[in-house]
Amino acid sequence: MKRRNWLGGLALALVGFLGLPAHAAEEAPDELIKRISSEVMAAVKADPAIQAGDIGRIVALVDAKIMPNVNFARMTSSAVGRYWRQATPEQQKQLQEEFKTLLVRTYAGALGEVKDQAVSYKPMRSRAEDTEVVVRSEVRGRGEPIQLDYRVEKTANGWKIYDLNVLGVWLVDTYRSQFAQEINVKGIDGLISTLSQRNKANTAKSG
């Protein structure tokens, strides 16, 4: 049940990513997350295709909405950890592409978990001069509440999300340990190959 809640919470986070608008740079980080959750959860609940995990539609939304508003380069480099500096520019590009595909395809089915949940937000703990903050929220629906937090950074182009926490587990930390084990055994190219094979397997399952 806990894994089901974790996937449900992550689904909400991914939905939030999908709904990030181009003018998000003008908003405070907590207001950005609040508006995203409100608008996009309503849209997802009304879209049977997304609830069913329509891969094509989700991928298209990622390309159009996620990449301009999420620091995915930082998310990927943080997940790869100290090995990121050893990767060539081409390897870094491949890692970003495969990691993005992995996240989208792995949790596409979890989008169907978004049904009657509501999101409440905890008070912001930040100062005006802070360039990195955590927006903390809680998803309530059937079952126990789901902790869902966002790490957000201030960039020249506004606030951008670079990590998320579901039920006390930060996404980047989870993948960092997995990626480190893979690189230690097979190297950076081995990690890229493993991610590619996993993505192909996920594609076959959803096809």
Legacy VTK file of the C-alpha trace (Angstrom):
# vtk DataFile Version 3.0
C-alpha trace
ASCII
DATASET POLYDATA
POINTS 207 float
0.000 0.000 0.000
2.857 2.353 0.798
4.336 1.844 -2.682
0.918 2.573 -4.184
0.745 5.830 -2.200
4.303 6.689 -3.262
3.420 6.232 -6.926
0.229 8.194 -6.476
2.118 11.065 -4.925
4.764 10.967 -7.628
2.020 10.986 -10.224
0.733 14.232 -8.762
4.245 15.650 -8.878
4.632 14.693 -12.528
1.252 16.182 -13.301
2.436 19.359 -11.640
5.504 19.356 -13.856
3.354 18.901 -16.931
1.297 21.947 -16.090
4.115 24.434 -15.574
3.337 27.562 -17.632
5.771 29.774 -19.531
5.078 32.762 -17.248
5.965 30.843 -14.084
9.063 33.042 -13.659
6.849 35.874 -12.381
5.473 33.850 -9.453
6.798 33.062 -6.012
7.750 29.374 -5.691
4.912 28.412 -3.362
2.320 30.281 -5.408
3.619 28.576 -8.520
3.181 25.109 -7.032
-0.255 25.936 -5.608
-1.612 27.174 -8.929
-0.117 24.238 -10.811
-1.740 21.712 -8.500
-5.127 23.394 -8.657
-5.291 23.876 -12.422
-3.601 20.703 -13.592
-5.259 18.256 -11.213
-8.598 19.487 -12.539
-7.419 18.978 -16.110
-6.085 15.482 -15.461
-9.269 14.365 -13.736
-11.154 15.397 -16.856
-8.795 13.583 -19.261
-9.333 9.795 -19.418
-6.342 9.347 -21.749
-3.853 10.772 -19.245
-5.481 8.834 -16.408
-5.017 5.680 -18.478
-1.316 6.472 -18.942
-1.342 7.486 -22.610
2.424 7.497 -23.248
2.284 9.519 -26.444
0.273 12.302 -24.858
2.396 12.364 -21.706
5.666 12.506 -23.655
4.325 15.326 -25.822
3.328 17.262 -22.707
6.762 16.698 -21.186
8.506 18.076 -24.263
6.212 21.098 -24.390
5.842 21.916 -20.696
8.463 20.254 -18.495
11.744 21.069 -20.155
11.331 24.880 -20.292
10.394 25.067 -16.610
12.337 22.356 -14.781
16.109 22.342 -14.368
16.396 18.845 -15.750
20.132 19.235 -16.334
20.621 19.758 -12.604
18.237 16.916 -11.779
20.189 14.530 -14.004
23.651 15.695 -12.924
22.635 15.382 -9.264
21.357 11.859 -9.847
24.580 10.855 -11.600
26.570 12.501 -8.805
30.349 12.854 -8.934
30.510 10.847 -12.140
28.754 13.644 -14.041
32.013 15.600 -14.394
33.659 12.536 -15.950
31.009 12.275 -18.667
31.574 13.834 -22.076
29.051 16.404 -23.372
27.549 13.703 -25.588
27.255 11.277 -22.672
25.617 13.999 -20.564
23.108 14.620 -23.336
22.308 10.916 -23.600
21.952 10.602 -19.833
19.458 13.477 -19.744
17.414 12.002 -22.584
17.328 8.490 -21.130
16.636 9.708 -17.588
13.739 11.849 -18.760
12.275 8.939 -20.704
12.723 6.634 -17.706
10.844 8.966 -15.366
7.995 9.570 -17.776
7.495 5.958 -18.823
8.068 4.390 -15.421
5.404 6.488 -13.721
2.983 7.030 -16.586
0.657 4.398 -15.169
0.652 6.164 -11.809
-1.124 9.134 -13.364
-4.268 7.062 -13.146
-4.014 7.419 -9.356
-5.117 11.059 -9.603
-8.807 10.967 -8.750
-10.304 12.634 -5.697
-7.187 13.918 -3.940
-6.786 17.414 -2.532
-3.512 19.188 -1.761
-2.764 21.270 1.337
0.368 23.385 1.784
2.591 24.003 4.785
3.902 27.512 5.572
7.008 28.510 3.624
10.248 28.615 5.587
12.349 31.016 3.550
13.819 34.492 3.380
13.536 37.006 0.566
17.189 36.523 -0.370
16.996 32.717 -0.577
17.782 31.231 -3.986
16.749 27.673 -3.081
13.619 26.745 -1.138
11.465 23.737 -0.362
7.725 23.927 -0.992
6.062 21.409 1.313
2.651 19.939 0.697
0.445 17.042 1.676
-1.898 15.110 -0.591
-5.103 13.947 1.057
-7.563 11.470 -0.346
-8.379 7.898 0.458
-5.926 6.341 2.866
-3.089 8.044 4.680
-1.874 11.517 3.625
1.003 11.578 1.146
3.964 13.881 1.808
4.929 15.710 -1.393
7.681 18.331 -1.329
9.442 20.242 -4.093
12.989 21.610 -4.166
12.936 24.813 -6.177
15.789 27.096 -7.218
15.847 30.692 -8.421
17.522 31.091 -11.801
17.949 33.899 -14.304
14.762 32.582 -15.899
12.729 32.344 -12.705
12.013 29.550 -10.225
12.589 26.004 -11.431
11.973 22.619 -9.813
14.948 20.277 -9.581
13.887 17.543 -7.141
10.834 16.160 -5.347
10.159 14.223 -2.189
7.433 11.594 -1.927
6.787 10.028 1.500
10.173 11.175 2.786
12.163 9.897 -0.191
13.902 12.393 -2.504
13.793 11.285 -6.132
17.373 12.329 -6.947
18.813 10.518 -3.913
17.009 7.336 -4.879
18.440 7.295 -8.373
21.915 8.464 -7.296
22.560 5.245 -5.376
21.255 3.116 -8.245
23.292 4.974 -10.852
26.485 4.835 -8.761
26.265 1.057 -8.507
25.757 0.765 -12.253
28.661 3.093 -13.104
31.014 1.317 -10.706
30.400 -1.935 -12.567
29.864 -0.850 -16.174
31.014 2.755 -16.452
29.035 5.719 -17.779
28.342 4.088 -21.136
27.085 1.050 -19.241
24.599 3.210 -17.334
23.380 4.789 -20.565
22.958 1.332 -22.095
21.073 0.044 -19.051
18.709 3.037 -19.056
18.136 2.636 -22.789
17.305 -1.060 -22.419
14.959 -0.351 -19.516
13.179 2.332 -21.544
12.790 -0.029 -24.505
11.342 -2.687 -22.203
8.878 -0.155 -20.760
7.917 0.897 -24.272
7.254 -2.715 -25.250
5.065 -3.240 -22.186
3.003 -0.145 -22.940
2.777 -0.803 -26.647
LINES 1 208
207 0 1 2 3 4 5 6 7 8 9 10 11 12 13 14 15 16 17 18 19 20 21 22 23 24 25 26 27 28 29 30 31 32 33 34 35 36 37 38 39 40 41 42 43 44 45 46 47 48 49 50 51 52 53 54 55 56 57 58 59 60 61 62 63 64 65 66 67 68 69 70 71 72 73 74 75 76 77 78 79 80 81 82 83 84 85 86 87 88 89 90 91 92 93 94 95 96 97 98 99 100 101 102 103 104 105 106 107 108 109 110 111 112 113 114 115 116 117 118 119 120 121 122 123 124 125 126 127 128 129 130 131 132 133 134 135 136 137 138 139 140 141 142 143 144 145 146 147 148 149 150 151 152 153 154 155 156 157 158 159 160 161 162 163 164 165 166 167 168 169 170 171 172 173 174 175 176 177 178 179 180 181 182 183 184 185 186 187 188 189 190 191 192 193 194 195 196 197 198 199 200 201 202 203 204 205 206
